[in-house]
Amino acid sequence: MNSRTRRARRMTGTAAAVVALGAGLAACGGDSLEDDDKGSGGGKGEIVVGSARFTEQKVLAELYAGVLRDAGYDASVKTVQNREVYEPELKKGSIDVAPEYAATLAEFLNRKKNGADAKPVASSDLDTTVRALTKLAEPQGLKVLPAGKAVDQNAFAVTAKYAKEHKLKTLSDLGRSGEKVRIAAGDECETRPFCAPGLKAKYGIDVAGIDPKGVGTTQSKQAVKNGTDQLVLTTTTDATLKNFGLVILEDDKKLQNADNILPVVNGKSAGGKEVAAALGKLTRTLTTEDLIELNRKVDEERQKEDDVAADYLKSKGLIDK
């Protein structure tokens, strides 16, 4: 997950009713944006950035849209429920660009092609994971752009009180404790290998059920804080855990893989050099620490994702002031 399973964490993400994608979703008609000057303003055409419905994805989508607008595109953001919804639209070209997590997307495409029990192709090695992802993405008409140093992996947190009571520092400790846990997460946690199935198989954790309140949402963290659930699926870039008295349990057996952030584009509608160059500037700049702070501004300070993204891009000189 990253929710992903992040999230988004990647995975990692997230809550109840799926938002349908219909005629209102701007499409690029399958034409390359860089071969088509659309509109009277002399711009490079419309481009739709897809986002799953959790904070980090929405911030990343706004960052992508910001650098693309600065490069001359009419960029907009379309937020949908999760990867299961936007990935088919990315293939069709009704979504042109999406921020993604290398390992999580590689395994998502691997399972789609080879079945739920497919041998994993992702690992903790970024280069190996990106090569596997590229091999799976290209036949789908998707182009994987270079990954950056910003990384967000799924993480599982408990209350500090619960950790102290059961002597927990790692996920292995939780497995050895024999405690039954209900996980506050997205409903897809039930089947994603880096969520409930992985916790059971790798750590022997007794998962009693999934509470579908979303990945790293306030509702999920509050459910763990008040004892309704015992474990929350969040991400390593969650900046508000301390506000809920939560601590992350170390993934000591490395259930999670290399979930560095990278752009994935529809090769036909957004696969040209100018889109890659615009997104590449951001990818090379963004760090994990930056993401934590951007997430904090949205989740803790209640700033809007587009405002936070614009301020960041200006502060880093990635767009004109």
C-alpha positions, 0 to 999 in steps of 0.5 A: 500500500503503499495506500499506496497499498500509500497510500496510497503510501502508497498504496497504498488508497481508501474509503467507501463509494467509488467516484464514477468517471464519466463524460465530464472527465476531460479527455485528450482524444489520444493525440499527443499533447505536444503535437496539438496546440489547443485553444486560442491562448496558444497553449500546449493543450489540456492535460488531466492529472489523476489522484487517489483520494488521500492527502499525499496523492492530492498534494502530488497531483497539484504539484504535477499540475503546477509544473505542467501549467508553468510549462504551458499546459492547461492542466487540471486534477481529477480526484477518484477513489483509488488506483483501481479506478484511475489506472484504467483511465490512465490507460485510456488517456482520459487521465494523462498523468498520475503520481505513483509509487514504484513498487506498489504499482509494479505489484498492482500491474503484476497481479493484473497480468499474472493473477493474485498469486503472481511471484512478486517483481518488486523489491527493496532495490529501486532500479530492479523495481523500476525495471520490472514496473517499466516492463509491465507498464509499456504493453499497457501504453504507459510510460514510466518516468524516472523516480526521485529520492522522495519515498513513501512506504506503507506503515502501521501504527498503534497507540503509544500506550498499546505499544508500551502495554504489549512491549511493541517496537516492531511488527514482529513484536506484534506478531509474537504478542498474539494480539488480535488486531482490527486494522483501520485502512482502505477496504482494499487492505483485505486483499493487497499483499502489502497490507493484511495478507502480508501482515499475516504471512510475514509477521504472523499477525492475527488480523481480525478484520478491516475497518474501511475508514481510509488510509491514514485518514483522521477517522482511521487514526481516531479509531485507533486512538479511541480503541475501536481499532488497534492498528492503522495503515498509514504512511512513513510520511504521515506528519500527524501521528503524534497528534493522535498519540500514535507510533509506527511499528518498525517493518523489521522484516521489510514487508514494504518495497521500494516505493519511490515516487515517480510519474506515470503517463499515458504514452500516447497522450502525454509521452513527449519530452516536454511533459517529462522535462516539466515533471522531471524538475519536480521529481529531482527536487522533491524529498521525503522530508518535503512530503512530510511537511506538505502533508502536515500543512494540509492535515494539521494546518488545514491548508488547501492542497493547491495552495500548499503545492503552489507555495512549495513550487514557488519556494523551490523556483520550479514555477514563476512567482 
